[in-house]
């Protein structure tokens, strides 16, 4: 059986969601969600692919923010931005 904590991330076209999960029980301990910061580059995926470099950095920053918040080094794990 897995032990410890994990982070599950759902990267959608309009939103990004991260859940802190107890790997032993499968219980969700906290959730963070926000609009996908990539949306400033257009609503459709094909348009976003044309500017992939900046998009990668935007989403890495957002996921890093969620990890910090869910791990206790940021705001409350159950709040949303």
Secondary structure, DSSP 8 states (H G I E B T S, - for coil): ---SEEEEEEE-SSEEEEEEEETTT--EEEEEEEE-GGGGG-SSHHHHHTTHHHHHHHHHHHHHHHHHHHTTSSS-TT---
